[in-house]
Amino acid sequence: MNILEHRALRGPNYFSRYPAIFMRLDIGELEERPSDLVPGIVERLTALLPTLQEHRCSVGRPGGFLERLERGTWAGHVVEHVAIELQNLIGFSVGYGKTIDSYDAGIYSVVYRYRDEACGLAAGVESVDLVEHLFCGEAIDLPAILGRLRQVRDDHMLGPSTAAIVNAATQRGIPHTRLSEENSYIQFGHGHRQQRIQATVTGHTDLISYGIADDKEWTKQVLGDAGIPVPQGRVCSAFEEALDAVHAIGYPVAVKPVIGNHGRGVSTNVEDDQALSDAFNIASQRNSSVIVEQYIRGEDHRLLVIGGKLVAAARRRPAHVVGDGVATLQALVDAENRDPRRGVGHENLLTQIKLDEQSLRLISQQNLSLKSVIPAGEIVFLKPTANLSTGGTATDVTDDVHPEVRYVAERIARLVGLDIIGIDLLAETLTKPLEEQSAAVVEVNAGPAFACTFRLPTGSAAMWVAR
């Protein structure tokens, strides 16, 4: 068989009001061999894909497709049903399909619905190969086929924040189109009313505001000038400048690249010159300009403001393990990474803990090694920052936010000018005003991950994007 044309129909189309995959297929010599001329084909296909029993086909009842297969149908029709079922087996619920013959012998138009474009196209290619092997009586490795399709699914999966907005929009009847299979570039609606997002950055996000959020020193200047508490600090381009900054500020300090995200290159609670040198080298690998600033003691919090309103808040803690009195530190980390909630990048709610140079420094500061047995109940922190992207955890504290803290968060969003903003706040608690405690805003984020707030504010984000 030979695929002559294969493409995605992304909206209502000639064949269906649903997004569908269109395939123009030449079945070649199989035009002369409908399924009733292939001994044992029903039994083989049923054993391979038993869930095909649920396909009604034109008969209109469960098992209808298998009846058609037994009475005799062509390979193109079988490709349609196999492509549908392969998608179901990797987690995409689809059911619509049709196969239309043409004036040219052996040429068929195969149409089937998809949920994910890349997976729909890949399922079509795999189904053609599978059906050809089926009609020729050759062996079929279904686990390998499903493995390849799952890899395509995982490679093109939307992140949890983007998927949350898409799901909320779908619930409100707002159509969406994925404009790139390589990233989270999404269009909502059509025509002049359409809106677009890239992850949680929207078409309303101001370019200057995005630049402010991307530059930590610029952020501190904007907020500090407005009376928002921020850590005292300096921008340094050499280690000698960092030493001068520490002499003015005093230890402990935090060291971070001027431009960066996900806590990369950040060191906290730096208490001596050697640790400062190590931290400066780590940060300068990310950016030639490095901020050395006052270390603020307190819990790490993420505040999420959408459309000028605080919608979620979380208390975050760096990646850590809790000892049991038996296991070594390395074994505890391995056990934590086996938690099914942890994945690579943003694919799951939590991220796998990866031990790096900063992790080993923190472990050493606690007079431990990876071979140390941790006493029962003792907490060992493994990262200097509480970003979920580095293995941190979050607890929803939205209902505990003091009205004055809420006002400050919403004011910060107005000062920076972002429609969706994540505010990183170090504070003892969110239950009392910031001026009554040790507290400071250390960073703001454009396009923040909603998972960082634990309570996914999908409705707020969807309505803001669609406004």
N, C-alpha and C positions, 0 to 999 in steps of 0.2 A: 504494500500500500504506500501511497505517496501523498503527503500533505501539500496541496497546491496553494492554499491561502489559510492563514491562521491569525486572527486578531480579536481584540476585545471591543465589544460594543458597549460603551460606558453609560449610556442612558437609554430611555425608551427608543425602540428601534423597529424595523420592519417585522421582525419575528416575535418580539415580546416587549411588554412594558417594563421588564426587568433588565438590568445589565446582564449581558450574555456573551459567551465566547462563540465566534463564528469560525467554522472550519470548512474549507472546500477540500474534499477528500476524494482521491482516485483510488478505488479499491482494486484496480487491476484485474488479474485473473480470478479473484474471488467473486467477481460479478457472476461467474458461471458456477459458483459453489455456495448457494445459500446454506443456512445453518442446518436444515433438515437433511443435507447431504454429507454432513460431518458427523460420523459416529461418535456417540458419547459426549457431545459438546455440552449438553444441558447438565449432565452429571459433573463434568469437569469444572464448568463455570460456577455451578452451585457450591461445589466443595471449596472452590477458591474464594468466592465472594458470596457467602450464604445470605448476606443482607439484601441481595438482589431480589429475594423473595418478597420484599416490601414494595417493589416497583410495580405499579399498576398498569403502566403503558396504556394503549388505546382500549384494552379490554375493560379497564375501569375497576379492577379489584386486585388485592394483593396476589402476587404470583402471575399477574397478567403478562409481564415481560417474558417470564420463563415459558409461558404457554406459547407466545409468539415465537420464541426461540425454537421450541420443539416443532411447531408447525412449519417453520421456515421463514427466516428473515435474513437481510444482508448485513455484511460486516460493518457498514457505516452506521446502521442502527444500533449494533452492539457497542460500537465505539462510544456513541452517545451515552448509553446507560452506564458503561464502565467509567467514563469520565466523571459522571455525576457521583457514582458510588465511591470512587477514589477520593473525591473531595470530602464526602461525608466521613470517610474513615480517618481523615486527618483533622476533623473537627469543624468543618464548614458545612452547615446544613443547607443543602440545595436539593431541588427535586424536578425543576422544569427542564424540558428538553424536547427537541423534535429533529427528525431527519427527513430531508426532502430530496428525492431523486431529480435528475435534470434530463434535458434532451440528449445529453451525451452519455452513452452507455458507460456505466461504472463510476460516474462522477456524482457525488452526493454533497449536499449542504448539511453539515452537522451543527446544530445549535444547542447549547446547554448553558444553564445559569452558573454564575460564579459569585462568591463573596469577596475573595481576594484575587485580583487580576493575575498576579504572577503565578499563584497556585492553580488558577483555572487554566491558564495556558500550559503550564507544566503537566497538569492532569490530562490534557488532550494529547500531548506527545506520548506520555506513558501509556495511555489507553490504546492508541494506535499500535504501539509495539506489542502490548499485551494481547490484543485481539488477533494480531497477525500470528503470534506464537500459538494462540488458542486454535485458530483454524488450521494451522499446519501441524498440530499435535505435538508441539515442542514444549519443553519444560518452562515454567514461569516462576520466577523468584519474587513472590508478592512482598515479603518483608523488605527486600532491597528496594522495590518500587516505592513502598510507603516511606521508607527511610529517606529516599531522595526527595520525595514530596514534602516531608516534614522539615527537611533542611531548607527547602525553598520557603516554606511557611515561616520558619524561624528567622531567616535572613531578611524577610520583608515585613515582619510583624511590626505594627505600630507600637510605640512606647505606651506605658500605662496612662500618662497624662493625655496624650493625643487621643488614644482609644477612648478615654473617659469622656472627652468632649464630643467625639464622633457618636458614641452611644447615647449621650444625652440629646444630641441634635436629632438622632434617629427617633428617639422616643417622642420628640416634639414635632415629628413630621417634616424635618428640615433635611432635604436630600444632600448628599455629599459625594464628592468625586476625589479620588486620590490622584494627584497630578504628577507624582513621581514615585516609582517603586523603590527608589534608592533612599528616600528620606520621608519625613512626616509632613510633606507639603500637601495641604488639603483645601479643597474648595467646597463651600457650603452654598447651596442654592444655585441659581442660573441667571444669566443675563445681567442687567444693571443692578439687581439686588444682591448679587453674589458677594460673599466675603471669603477671605482666605487666611489660613494660619500656617505657620511652620512650627510644629510642636506647640508651645504655648505663647509664641510670639504672633500677634495678630496684625491684620492690615491697618489697625488703628494705632499700633505702637509707633511712637515718635522716634525718629532717628537720633536726634540729639539726646533724648532721654536714655535711649539704649546705650549711647556712648558714655554717658555719665555713669550708668550702672556698671559698665564694663571696666571703668577706671576707678580703682578703689580710692585713690587720693582725691580725684575730682568729686567723688561721692562724699567723702569726709568734708571737703571744703563747702559743698552746697548745704549739707546738713548742719555742719558746725556754725556756719554763718546764720542759720535760722534758729539757733539755740537748741538743736537736737543733741543730746549727749553722744559724743564720739570719742574714741581713744586718742590721746595725744600721741603724735608720731611724726616721723620724717621720711622722705623719699631719699634713698641712698643708691649710689651707683658703684661704690667700692666699700670694701670691708672696713677701711679706716673711717669712712663716714658713718658706718653703722656703729662703730665703737664710740664716736663722738655723740651720736644720737642717744646711745645707752647712758653715757655719762650725764646727759641732760635729763633723760627720762627716769633712769634707774631701773634695775632689774626687779621683777621679771618682765620680759617683753614678749611680744608676738612678732614673727617675721613672715612676710608673705610677698609674692610678686605683685607688682602694681596691677597687672592685667592677668586674670586667670579665673578658673571656675572649678567646681567640684572639690574644693579644698586642696587642689594639687599645688605642691610646693610650699604649703603653709606649716609653720612650726609654732607651737604655743608653749607658754610657761618656760621660756628660755632663761636660765638663771646664772650663766657664767660665760666668760669670754670664749672658751672652747666650744660650748654649745652654740654660742652666737655664730662662730665661724662655720660650724657645720650647717646651721640653719640658713645662713646667708648663701652658702654654696648651693644648697638645695633649691632655694627660691630663685637664685640668679640663673639657674638652668632653665627656668620657665620664662623669665623676663629679665632684661639687663637692669631694670629699675626695681628696687626692692623697698618695701615699706617696713620700717622698724617702729613699732608702736607699743604703747602701754598695754600690758596684759590685764584684761578685765576678768576678775574672778566672778563666776556665776554660772548658772545653767544656760545651755545653748537653746535658743528658741527660734522657730521660723514662723513668721506672720505672713499670711497671704492676703493681699488686697486686690480685689477685682472690681473695676468700674468705680473706684473711689470708696469702696466699702470693705471692711475687714470681714472675710468669709470663713477663715480657718486659722488655727494656731496650734503649734505642736511644740512639746519639749523634746529635744533631741539629745541623744547621748552617743558618743563615739563608739566605734566597734569595740566590743569587749567580750570577755568570757568570765564565767563564774566557776571558781574551783569546786571540786568535790572531794578533795583530800586523797584522791587515788590517781587520777589521770595527770599526765604532763601537760604543760602549756600547749605544746604542738598538738597533742591528742584532743585537747579541748577545742582548739581552733578547727581541727578537721571535723569534729563532731558538729560544731556550730554550722560549718559550711554544708553539712548534709541536710540541714533544715530545708524542707521543700519550698519554703517561702523565699529562699535565697537563690538568686540566679546571676547570670552574667549581665553587666550593664544595668539597663532599666527593664529587663524582660520580666522580672518578678517584683513583688512588693518590696523585698529587701535584696541587698547585693552581697555577693560572696566577699569574704574578708581575705584580702591579699596582703601578705606580710611583705613590707618593703623596708627601705633604709630607715625611714622615720619610725616604723613599727619597732624595729630592732633597737633604735635609740631609746624609745619609750620603755621598752622592756628592760633594757640595761639600767635606766634611771630608777626603776623599781627594784633593782638588785636581783633580777631574775634572768633566766635564759629559757630557750624553748624546751629544754629538758627538765626544767623545774616542775616539781609536783606542787600544785596550787592548793592551799588549805581550803576546806569546805566553807563555802559562803564568801570567800574573798574575791573581789572584782579586780581583774587586770585589764586596763585600757590598752588598746592596740593602735589607735590612731590619735593624732592631735586635734582633729576636727570631727564634728558630728555629722558630716554629710552622709546621706543615705547611699550615695554613689561609692563611698569608701567602706561601706559595711555598717554604718550607724543605724540606730533604731529611733523610732518616733512614738510619742504618746500624745493623743489628742487632748488638748487643754483649752479648746475654743470657748467652752462655757465658763471658764475661770478668768477670762480676760477682764481686767478692771476697765471701767469706762474711759479713764484718762489714758490708759495704755492704748485702747482702741482708737481714741482721738489722735494720739501721736502717730500710730501706724498709718491712719488715713491721711494725715498731714504730710507724712513722708512721701506717700504716693503722689500727692499734689506737687510737692517741692521738686521731686525728680521728674514727674510728668509721665509716668508709665501707667498704661491702662491695666496691665497685669504685672504685679511686682511681688517678689519674695523678699522679706526683710529679715536679716539675721541679727538677732538681738541677744546679747549676753545680759542676763539679769538673774537675781536670786529667785524671783517669782513674778508671774504676771498678775498676781492678785492685788498688787498695790502700785501706786504711781512710781514712775522711774526715779523721780527726784528723792524718794524716800529710801533708796537702796543703792547698792553698787550695780550700775547698769550702763550700757553703751551699745549703740548700733555699730556693728563692725563691717557690715556689707549689705548691699542690696543686689537683687538679681532680676534681670529681664528674662522672661521666658522660664520661670521657675518650674521645677517638677512638682506636680500636685501631690505625688506620693510623699514628698517631704513634709506635708502637713497632715498626713495620715487620714484625715477626713477629706475625701476627694470632693471638691465643690463643683461637681459636674454641671448642675443646673445653672449656677451663677455664670460659669464660664461659657456655656453654650448660649445662654441668652445674651451675654455681653458681646460675643462674637457675631451673633445673628442680628444684632440691633440695627 
